[in-house]
Amino acid sequence: MIETIQSLFEGIALESILFPIFSIGGLALLFGVVLGFSAKKFAVESDPKVDRIISVLPGANCGGCGFPGCTVFAERVVTGEASYRGCLPGGASAATEIAHQLGIDATPLSRKAAFIKCDGSNDNTKRNYIYDGPKSCVSASQLATGGNKTCAYSCIGLASCKNACLFGAIQIVDGIAIVIKEKCTACGKCVTVCPKKLIEIVPDSSVVRVLCNSRDKAKDVRENCRAGCIGCSLCQKVCKAGAITVEDNIAHIDYEKCTQCMECVNKCPSKAIKVIR
């Protein structure tokens, strides 16, 4: 009698284990068949041009083209919503190959790179205090003084731009950010994260640059930075090409007009205009 009862309970226990296993397995098989059928039934065939364009892109998905990733960019190029020259990391070689896939002639693409408009190194600027907060330029810029340097327009140097760069093109040297042009793809990531708006994308071939972004008057500039633009307008006067204008106490260069005659570089009394190769 006892052996019969034990056998009965063992049978029930075995059934309680096997039933869920077979039930789950059966459901999984059913869902697999349904998903497989749906995939074939509702599959959307990709455009071969899109696939070929994707194959020539660097695959960085950096967003420099203005789209979420390389796949979306390739789709927009094929539909005509994006320029075939829109992939900045890919440069001229990618643009040429994409144009070939589209069956159009590629026009020459001038290389561009990021430029940091500041020479406020540790030697050129003063410090208001020792900053010991989060290692973020954005965090430091929220302080009343806009950072620990006496120049409110200066590079903070806490590497927000460096950390945003996907290509290792930015380094922090002597308290300021420096661009390694050979690595820069002009994707613009650094431009968007800089709280001081110090970074811009410029033609790589234009080597004459104003390394300052201060809007302060000459007296304040001299007190805060030894390398700042004092807004004297001497560069504007000596530029025969009309490529320099001084507005809001700071010199601006029109790179399309600049002939790189170096007159402004030679005449600048504060050496805020330099040659960057």
LINVENQUI-V878885 format. One record per pair of residues at least 4 apart in sequence whose ideal C-beta (glycine too) atoms are under 6 Angstrom apart, sorted by the first residue. I is the first residue (numbers start at 1). J is the second residue. If there is no record, write none. Layout:
i=I j=J
i=I j=J
This chain:
i=15 j=19
i=37 j=41
i=38 j=42
i=39 j=43
i=46 j=50
i=46 j=51
i=47 j=78
i=49 j=78
i=49 j=101
i=50 j=74
i=50 j=75
i=50 j=78
i=52 j=101
i=53 j=74
i=53 j=77
i=53 j=98
i=53 j=101
i=54 j=70
i=54 j=74
i=56 j=94
i=56 j=97
i=57 j=70
i=57 j=87
i=57 j=90
i=58 j=89
i=58 j=90
i=59 j=70
i=60 j=89
i=60 j=166
i=61 j=69
i=61 j=70
i=62 j=166
i=62 j=187
i=64 j=88
i=64 j=187
i=64 j=188
i=65 j=73
i=65 j=86
i=65 j=87
i=67 j=72
i=67 j=73
i=68 j=72
i=73 j=82
i=76 j=81
i=76 j=82
i=77 j=82
i=77 j=84
i=82 j=86
i=84 j=95
i=84 j=98
i=84 j=99
i=85 j=95
i=85 j=109
i=87 j=94
i=88 j=185
i=88 j=186
i=88 j=187
i=89 j=185
i=90 j=94
i=92 j=109
i=95 j=106
i=95 j=109
i=96 j=106
i=99 j=104
i=99 j=106
i=110 j=203
i=111 j=204
i=112 j=186
i=112 j=201
i=112 j=203
i=112 j=204
i=113 j=181
i=113 j=184
i=113 j=186
i=113 j=204
i=114 j=179
i=114 j=184
i=114 j=190
i=114 j=199
i=114 j=201
i=115 j=200
i=115 j=202
i=116 j=177
i=116 j=198
i=116 j=199
i=117 j=198
i=117 j=213
i=118 j=154
i=118 j=155
i=118 j=176
i=118 j=198
i=119 j=211
i=119 j=227
i=120 j=124
i=120 j=125
i=120 j=151
i=120 j=154
i=120 j=155
i=120 j=176
i=120 j=225
i=121 j=174
i=121 j=175
i=121 j=176
i=122 j=174
i=122 j=175
i=124 j=225
i=124 j=226
i=124 j=227
i=125 j=149
i=125 j=151
i=125 j=154
i=125 j=225
i=126 j=150
i=127 j=148
i=128 j=145
i=128 j=148
i=128 j=150
i=129 j=148
i=131 j=140
i=131 j=148
i=133 j=139
i=134 j=139
i=135 j=158
i=136 j=158
i=136 j=160
i=137 j=141
i=137 j=156
i=137 j=158
i=137 j=160
i=137 j=195
i=138 j=195
i=140 j=147
i=140 j=156
i=140 j=158
i=141 j=146
i=141 j=147
i=141 j=195
i=146 j=152
i=147 j=156
i=149 j=154
i=150 j=224
i=151 j=224
i=151 j=225
i=153 j=213
i=153 j=214
i=155 j=176
i=155 j=177
i=155 j=198
i=157 j=172
i=157 j=175
i=157 j=176
i=159 j=163
i=159 j=172
i=160 j=193
i=161 j=170
i=161 j=177
i=161 j=190
i=161 j=193
i=161 j=194
i=162 j=170
i=162 j=172
i=164 j=189
i=164 j=190
i=164 j=193
i=165 j=169
i=165 j=170
i=165 j=190
i=167 j=183
i=167 j=185
i=168 j=183
i=169 j=180
i=169 j=183
i=169 j=184
i=170 j=177
i=170 j=179
i=171 j=178
i=172 j=177
i=173 j=178
i=179 j=184
i=186 j=201
i=190 j=199
i=191 j=199
i=194 j=198
i=194 j=199
i=198 j=213
i=203 j=255
i=206 j=255
i=206 j=258
i=207 j=275
i=207 j=276
i=207 j=277
i=208 j=258
i=208 j=260
i=209 j=276
i=210 j=251
i=210 j=253
i=210 j=273
i=211 j=272
i=211 j=274
i=212 j=228
i=212 j=229
i=212 j=272
i=214 j=221
i=214 j=228
i=215 j=248
i=215 j=249
i=216 j=220
i=216 j=221
i=217 j=249
i=218 j=230
i=221 j=228
i=221 j=230
i=227 j=272
i=229 j=250
i=229 j=251
i=229 j=272
i=230 j=270
i=231 j=246
i=231 j=249
i=233 j=246
i=234 j=267
i=235 j=244
i=235 j=251
i=235 j=264
i=235 j=268
i=235 j=273
i=236 j=244
i=236 j=246
i=238 j=263
i=238 j=267
i=239 j=243
i=239 j=244
i=239 j=264
i=241 j=257
i=241 j=259
i=243 j=253
i=243 j=254
i=243 j=257
i=243 j=258
i=244 j=251
i=244 j=253
i=244 j=264
i=245 j=252
i=246 j=251
i=253 j=258
i=262 j=266
i=264 j=273
i=265 j=273
i=268 j=272
i=268 j=273
